[in-house]
Amino acid sequence: MSLIIENGQGLDNAESYIDLAYLQAYADKRGISITGIDETNIIKAMDYFESAYQFKGTKLVETQALAFPRLINGVVEYPVRIKSAICELTIKSKSAELLADSERATKREKVGEIEVEYSEYSKDETNYKFVINLIMPWLLGSGISGSLVRTY
């Protein structure tokens, strides 16, 4: 299988922002082994990324397959941090199901002397904090909107 990589033009058939070579270079710089990871993991990471997050602006081309590149405030955005986020999610997909179905939150569970009770307001989903931090500037609803006014 050979992935069709988004080149920044808004391809209508792109499948990913990265390929295995890009992932390998990313992992090597961080001393991370990607043994056992293949293009299927990249596709899973892309599926998660494209469905879990909403981004500012609009797609560069209406018919493009992926969320990026985007037109945000008149500027074309296709940041390298998006590729880094996909690398991180791909690595996580080796040991976790990114798109796992949510289950009913446990209210109380006791096994022997160990007892667990979850808050009724806690979310039953995994948040990938480092990934969110990487993509924060482009997430819809992030940042400050409007104007700041100093008052004395």
Secondary structure, 3 states (H helix, E strand, C coil): CCCCECCCCCCCCCCECCCHHHHHHHHHHHCCCCCCCCHHHHHHHHHHHHHHCCECCEECCCCCCCCCCEEECCEEECCHHHHHHHHHHHHHCCCCCCCCCCCCCCCCEEECCEEECCCCCCCCCCCCHHHHHHHHHHECCCCCCCCCCCCC
